[in-house]
Every structure is written in C-alpha cells, then in structure tokens.
Amino acid sequence: MHLIAYLHVALTTRLAELRRDGERGDSPVPTAVIIFGLVAVAIAVTGFALTKASDWMEAIPGPDEAE
C-alpha cells in the first residue's frame, strides 16, 4: 500500500510541475514546414542555375563551329 501511495504522490507532483511550466518549446510542425520550404527554394534555385549554365555553355561555339 505504501508503494501505491508513493507512486500516486510522485505522479501528482510531476503532473503539477508540467502544468506549471507553460513554456515547453515549439511544435515540430512549423519547423518541418520551414525546412520543407527552404528545400523547395533550394531546388528551384539550383534548377534555375542549372538551366542558365546549360544555356550559356551551349552558346559557346565548339571547335568545328569556329571556322
């Protein structure tokens, strides 16, 4: 019976501490959304740079086109 009473008091005390601590951090969902957005922007910028670089490289005349 003493063990049950001890566990009850320990659990009640811990729950009271958790209720008092209002600042428990941010949800992981906004962080995941921000990371997804940054990855999407990075992919778009990389694709744009790749397209521009490919166009620029194709505009350079080759050895057979120089004459």
C-alpha positions in Angstrom: 0.0 0.0 0.0 2.9 2.4 0.7 4.2 1.9 -2.8 0.9 2.8 -4.4 0.7 5.9 -2.2 4.3 6.9 -3.1 3.6 6.4 -6.9 0.4 8.4 -6.6 2.2 11.3 -4.9 5.1 11.2 -7.3 2.8 11.2 -10.3 0.7 14.0 -9.0 3.8 16.1 -8.2 5.2 15.6 -11.7 2.0 16.4 -13.4 1.7 19.6 -11.3 5.3 20.6 -12.4 4.4 20.0 -16.0 1.3 22.1 -15.8 3.2 25.0 -14.1 5.9 25.1 -16.9 3.9 26.9 -19.6 6.9 27.3 -22.0 7.6 23.8 -23.3 9.0 24.7 -26.7 7.7 24.9 -30.2 5.8 22.2 -32.1 7.9 20.3 -34.6 5.3 21.0 -37.3 6.3 24.7 -38.1 9.9 23.6 -38.1 9.2 20.9 -40.6 7.2 23.3 -42.8 10.1 25.8 -42.7 12.6 23.1 -43.6 10.4 21.9 -46.5 10.0 25.5 -47.8 13.8 26.0 -47.7 14.4 22.7 -49.5 11.8 23.7 -52.2 13.5 27.1 -52.7 16.9 25.5 -52.9 15.7 23.0 -55.5 14.2 25.9 -57.5 17.3 28.0 -57.4 19.5 25.0 -58.3 17.3 24.2 -61.3 17.3 27.8 -62.4 21.1 28.0 -62.1 21.5 24.7 -64.0 19.3 25.9 -66.8 21.1 29.2 -67.1 24.5 27.4 -67.1 23.4 24.9 -69.7 22.1 27.7 -72.0 25.4 29.6 -71.5 27.5 26.5 -72.2 25.5 25.7 -75.4 26.0 29.3 -76.6 29.8 28.8 -76.7 30.9 27.8 -80.2 32.7 24.5 -80.4 36.0 23.8 -82.3 34.1 22.8 -85.5 31.8 25.9 -85.4 34.6 28.4 -85.0 35.6 28.4 -88.7 
